[in-house]
Structures are given as C-alpha cells and as structure tokens.
C-alpha cells in the first residue's frame, strides 16, 4: 500500500481523508506546523482504527519527506509560503492538492481569483520537480469523518502527468469506492476549486453535505 503524507492533516478535510485512506489500508503521516499537534491528531485517529495502526504524525517537512505521495489540504492563506518551504522534502513525488481558494464576505463564500489560475497551478510552479495533480475538492469533511456513504459521489482528478493522474484516480477508490474521473489537464483545476463555494451555499440552504456525481459515463471503459 502507498504511504501518504497529508499536509494539513489536523484540519477537517485532511483528517477526514486520512481516516478513509487508513481504513483502506494505506499508511498515513499527518503533517502539521506543530509536530505535537500532528501526533495528538494521529493518536485520536488511531482510536477509531483496528490493528494494525497505520497512522502517525510529524511536522510538515518530515511528513512530506516520509510519504510516497503528498496530499495538501490546507487553507489558501499561507499556501505559497508553505509549498516553498516544503519543496526540498517533496522533490519529484506525486502531489495532490485539494486546496480551494475561497473567501467569505457578508453574502457568503466566493472563489478567489488566482493570478496563476488555481491553487494546483501555483503548486506546479513552486514545486517544479513534483508531479502535481488536483483532486478531492468536493468531498464533505463532515461526511468523511462520519463514515458516510460516498458511493454516489465522484472524485474529479486533473493533472498534466498521465501516470500521476492515473495513480490518484486509483487512490480515489479508497475514499469513494471507485476510481476518480479524469477531468483533464491541470489548468482545469481553476474551474474545480471555486465550485466548492457552490456546494457550501447549497449545504447552507438545504442543511446537507452535498457532493458531485457525474452522469453518462461508461464506468467499464472510462468513456
């Protein structure tokens, strides 16, 4: 099984994805600015798991160095500085970003206009050796942690490295029970990331934890 470093693993999205990935048999290293906080979150998660325990915690750089893949699940604020600091530890690994550039005003959530196009494209610029993908943007953190059924939802994956994208599509099976959908090149992330603001508005209006489902695909062929 793959070892996955989750940068921002103590936050709601990172913690929820960590839970689902460990349940599926993957080794997970929770990363945080504070190693103590990451270790405490790992201990909390371990209480929900049966043996063998496949989760640990450390500072972000150590987590990134240990993982076969690096999943970034942090707020957009401070994101650039974080990636610059982690570049030596990440190197040429597969990076999955589920960062959503969103801000809130009096009218609710709205996508932030990113000069580079998207958080994923920022990662590709700041991590030139890494194979950057974008995925897991639209899964409810509440549902991830609550053992909700994700069989009716899809994970949309985009990226410019064909092999990296295929590996992340397969990794999605651990979370939603089926491979992720190839949504195109990395630049498509600029459309996927702000769509999360739409889901937040729906959730608030209807008191739900909504997700995304793609209709019309032949799941046997991927077309």
C-alpha positions as CSV (number, residue, x, y, z in Angstrom):
1,X,0.0,0.0,0.0
2,X,1.0,3.6,-0.6
3,X,2.2,5.9,2.2
4,X,0.6,9.3,2.0
5,X,1.7,12.4,3.8
6,X,-1.2,14.7,4.4
7,X,0.0,18.3,4.9
8,X,-2.7,20.0,6.9
9,X,-3.7,16.6,8.3
10,X,-5.0,18.1,11.6
11,X,-7.7,20.2,9.7
12,X,-11.2,18.8,8.9
13,X,-10.5,17.8,5.3
14,X,-7.1,16.4,6.0
15,X,-8.3,14.4,9.0
16,X,-11.3,13.1,7.1
17,X,-9.2,12.0,4.1
18,X,-6.7,10.4,6.5
19,X,-9.4,8.4,8.1
20,X,-10.7,7.0,4.9
21,X,-7.2,6.2,3.5
22,X,-6.1,4.4,6.6
23,X,-9.4,2.4,6.6
24,X,-8.5,1.3,3.1
25,X,-5.0,0.1,4.2
26,X,-2.8,3.0,3.3
27,X,-0.1,4.3,5.6
28,X,-0.8,7.9,6.5
29,X,1.5,10.5,8.0
30,X,-0.3,13.5,9.3
31,X,1.6,16.7,8.9
32,X,1.2,20.0,10.8
33,X,3.3,23.1,11.6
34,X,3.4,21.6,15.1
35,X,4.7,18.0,15.4
36,X,2.9,17.7,18.8
37,X,-0.4,18.7,17.3
38,X,0.1,16.2,14.5
39,X,1.0,13.4,16.9
40,X,-2.1,14.2,19.0
41,X,-4.3,14.1,15.9
42,X,-2.8,10.8,14.9
43,X,-3.5,9.3,18.3
44,X,-7.1,10.4,18.1
45,X,-7.4,8.9,14.7
46,X,-5.8,5.6,15.8
47,X,-8.5,5.2,18.4
48,X,-11.0,4.8,15.6
49,X,-9.0,2.1,13.8
50,X,-8.4,-1.5,14.4
51,X,-4.9,-3.1,14.3
52,X,-2.5,-2.6,12.7
53,X,-2.3,1.1,13.2
54,X,-1.3,2.8,10.0
55,X,-1.2,6.5,11.1
56,X,1.5,8.7,12.6
57,X,2.1,12.4,13.0
58,X,5.0,14.8,12.5
59,X,5.9,18.3,11.3
60,X,5.0,19.1,7.7
61,X,8.5,18.7,6.3
62,X,9.1,15.4,7.9
63,X,5.8,14.1,6.8
64,X,6.5,15.2,3.2
65,X,9.8,13.5,3.3
66,X,8.4,10.2,4.5
67,X,5.4,9.9,2.2
68,X,5.3,8.3,-1.2
69,X,2.7,10.8,-2.1
70,X,2.0,14.2,-0.6
71,X,-1.6,15.4,-0.2
72,X,-2.0,19.1,0.5
73,X,-5.2,20.0,2.5
74,X,-4.5,23.5,3.9
75,X,-6.3,26.9,3.8
76,X,-5.3,29.0,0.9
77,X,-3.9,31.7,3.1
78,X,-0.2,31.0,3.5
79,X,-0.3,28.3,0.9
80,X,2.5,29.7,-1.3
81,X,4.9,30.1,1.6
82,X,4.2,26.6,2.8
83,X,5.0,25.0,-0.6
84,X,8.2,26.9,-1.0
85,X,9.4,25.6,2.4
86,X,8.4,22.0,1.5
87,X,9.9,21.9,-2.0
88,X,13.2,20.1,-0.9
89,X,11.3,17.5,1.0
90,X,8.7,16.9,-1.8
91,X,11.2,16.6,-4.7
92,X,9.7,14.7,-7.6
93,X,6.9,13.0,-5.7
94,X,3.2,13.0,-6.7
95,X,1.4,15.9,-5.1
96,X,-2.3,16.0,-4.7
97,X,-3.8,19.4,-3.9
98,X,-7.4,19.7,-2.6
99,X,-6.9,23.4,-1.7
100,X,-9.8,25.6,-2.5
101,X,-9.1,29.3,-2.9
102,X,-12.3,30.6,-1.3
103,X,-13.1,33.6,0.8
104,X,-16.2,34.7,2.7
105,X,-17.9,38.0,2.8
106,X,-21.3,39.1,4.1
107,X,-23.0,37.3,1.2
108,X,-21.2,34.0,1.7
109,X,-18.4,32.1,0.1
110,X,-16.9,33.1,-3.3
111,X,-13.9,31.8,-5.2
112,X,-10.8,33.9,-5.1
113,X,-9.3,34.9,-8.5
114,X,-5.8,33.4,-8.6
115,X,-3.3,35.0,-10.9
116,X,-1.7,31.7,-11.7
117,X,-5.2,30.2,-12.4
118,X,-5.6,27.9,-9.5
119,X,-4.0,26.6,-6.3
120,X,-2.9,23.5,-8.3
121,X,-1.1,25.6,-10.8
122,X,0.6,27.5,-8.0
123,X,1.9,24.2,-6.8
124,X,3.2,23.2,-10.2
125,X,5.1,26.5,-10.4
126,X,6.6,26.3,-6.9
127,X,7.3,22.6,-7.0
128,X,8.9,22.2,-10.4
129,X,10.2,18.7,-9.8
130,X,6.9,17.3,-8.5
131,X,4.1,15.7,-10.4
132,X,1.1,17.8,-9.4
133,X,-2.5,16.7,-9.5
134,X,-5.7,18.2,-8.3
135,X,-8.4,16.1,-6.6
136,X,-10.8,15.6,-3.6
137,X,-12.1,19.1,-3.7
138,X,-15.8,18.3,-3.4
139,X,-16.0,15.7,-0.6
140,X,-17.6,16.9,2.6
141,X,-15.2,16.8,5.5
142,X,-18.1,16.1,7.9
143,X,-19.1,13.0,5.8
144,X,-15.5,11.8,5.5
145,X,-15.2,11.7,9.3
146,X,-18.7,10.3,9.9
147,X,-18.3,7.2,7.8
148,X,-21.0,8.4,5.3
149,X,-21.6,6.5,2.1
150,X,-19.7,8.1,-0.8
151,X,-20.7,5.5,-3.4
152,X,-23.0,8.1,-5.2
153,X,-20.2,10.7,-5.4
154,X,-17.2,11.1,-7.8
155,X,-13.7,12.4,-7.4
156,X,-12.6,14.6,-10.3
157,X,-8.9,14.5,-11.0
158,X,-6.9,16.7,-13.2
159,X,-3.2,16.9,-14.0
160,X,-0.6,17.1,-16.7
161,X,1.3,13.9,-15.8
162,X,-0.6,10.9,-17.2
163,X,0.9,8.3,-14.8
164,X,0.5,10.5,-11.7
165,X,-3.1,11.3,-12.6
166,X,-3.8,7.5,-13.0
167,X,-2.4,6.8,-9.6
168,X,-4.5,9.4,-8.0
169,X,-7.6,8.2,-9.8
170,X,-6.9,4.8,-8.3
171,X,-6.3,6.3,-4.9
172,X,-9.8,7.7,-5.0
173,X,-11.2,4.2,-4.8
174,X,-10.1,4.1,-1.2
175,X,-12.4,7.0,-0.4
176,X,-15.5,6.7,-2.7
177,X,-15.3,3.0,-3.7
178,X,-14.5,3.7,-7.4
179,X,-11.7,5.3,-9.4
180,X,-11.6,9.0,-9.8
181,X,-12.7,10.6,-13.1
182,X,-10.1,12.1,-15.4
183,X,-11.2,15.7,-15.7
184,X,-8.4,16.9,-17.9
185,X,-5.2,18.8,-17.7
186,X,-4.1,20.7,-14.6
187,X,-5.5,24.0,-15.8
188,X,-9.0,22.6,-15.3
189,X,-8.4,22.9,-11.5
190,X,-9.2,26.6,-11.9
191,X,-12.8,25.5,-12.5
192,X,-13.0,22.7,-10.0
193,X,-11.6,24.6,-7.0
194,X,-14.1,27.5,-6.8
195,X,-17.0,25.2,-7.4
196,X,-16.7,24.2,-3.8
197,X,-18.2,27.6,-3.0
198,X,-21.3,26.5,-4.8
199,X,-21.6,23.4,-2.7
200,X,-21.1,25.4,0.5
201,X,-24.1,27.6,-0.5
202,X,-26.2,24.5,-1.2
203,X,-25.2,22.9,2.1
204,X,-26.2,26.1,4.0
205,X,-29.5,26.4,2.1
206,X,-30.7,22.8,2.3
207,X,-28.9,21.7,5.6
208,X,-27.0,18.9,3.8
209,X,-23.4,17.9,3.0
210,X,-23.6,17.8,-0.8
211,X,-21.1,16.4,-3.3
212,X,-20.6,15.8,-7.1
213,X,-21.8,13.0,-9.3
214,X,-21.1,12.7,-13.0
215,X,-23.7,11.0,-15.1
216,X,-23.4,9.4,-18.6
217,X,-20.1,7.7,-18.2
218,X,-19.4,4.1,-19.1
219,X,-17.6,3.1,-15.9
220,X,-16.3,0.0,-17.6
221,X,-14.3,1.8,-20.2
222,X,-13.8,5.2,-18.6
223,X,-15.6,7.0,-21.5
